[in-house]
Amino acid sequence: MKMPTRILPLSLLLIIGACTTPADVSRPASTQADENAETKVIPTNVGFDVDVSYSRYQFVPETGALITACRSIALGRAQEEARLQGREIEPIAEQDIRVSTGRNILNARTKCRAYLEARWKT
């Protein structure tokens, strides 16, 4: 009978640990609305590059979802930067966004890096 008394606290801990809080989407991406994402805009002669570092706790690793989120953050930041500069950029294909992922098994964080090159429309 001791087994169920140990399972209940462990189950509650796992359920609580799996909860997440949504990011504040009311603020522009340039203000770091998502505390799990860090973006850098690097000006170039023909436009600018966007470098994204994104990590989040994932009890069960979902690399596909993380890659999608990372690409979305990079593309959104590029579009926002173009609006801030008052210029248009060439369309950016999803396959042109370079993405790499990794996982730290000790703290259950999955990390993603995305990099894209945005070019001004001529």
RAGIUR-V80591 format. One record per residue. N is the residue number from 1. PHI is phi in radians with two decimals (NA if undefined). Layout:
# RAGIUR-V80591
n: [N N]
phi: [PHI PHI]
This chain:
# RAGIUR-V80591
n: [1 2 3 4 5 6 7 8 9 10 11 12 13 14 15 16 17 18 19 20 21 22 23 24 25 26 27 28 29 30 31 32 33 34 35 36 37 38 39 40 41 42 43 44 45 46 47 48 49 50 51 52 53 54 55 56 57 58 59 60 61 62 63 64 65 66 67 68 69 70 71 72 73 74 75 76 77 78 79 80 81 82 83 84 85 86 87 88 89 90 91 92 93 94 95 96 97 98 99 100 101 102 103 104 105 106 107 108 109 110 111 112 113 114 115 116 117 118 119 120 121 122]
phi: [NA -1.24 -1.04 -1.07 -1.23 -1.51 -1.25 -1.04 -1.08 -1.14 -1.09 -1.10 -1.10 -1.14 -1.14 -1.15 -1.17 -1.50 -1.31 -2.29 -1.94 -1.21 -1.31 -1.39 -1.60 -1.37 -1.72 -1.10 -1.08 -1.18 -1.65 1.01 -1.08 -1.78 -1.15 -1.55 -2.03 -2.23 -2.07 -2.28 -1.88 -2.03 -1.12 -2.27 -1.16 -1.97 2.82 -2.84 -1.96 -2.11 -2.04 -2.07 -2.11 -2.35 -2.50 -2.70 -1.24 -2.42 -1.05 -1.88 -1.06 -2.18 -1.07 -1.05 -1.15 -1.18 -1.08 -1.07 -1.11 -1.12 -1.08 -1.10 -1.10 -1.11 -1.16 -1.08 -1.17 -1.13 -1.12 -1.14 -1.10 -1.09 -1.09 -1.10 -1.47 1.25 -2.33 -1.80 -1.97 -1.13 -1.02 -1.97 -1.35 -1.00 -1.29 -1.50 -1.58 -1.38 -2.34 -2.41 -2.24 -2.72 -2.45 -1.78 -1.29 -1.28 -1.99 1.04 -1.78 -1.86 -2.09 -2.35 -2.12 -2.28 -2.49 -2.39 -1.96 -1.76 -2.03 -1.17 -1.25 -1.91]
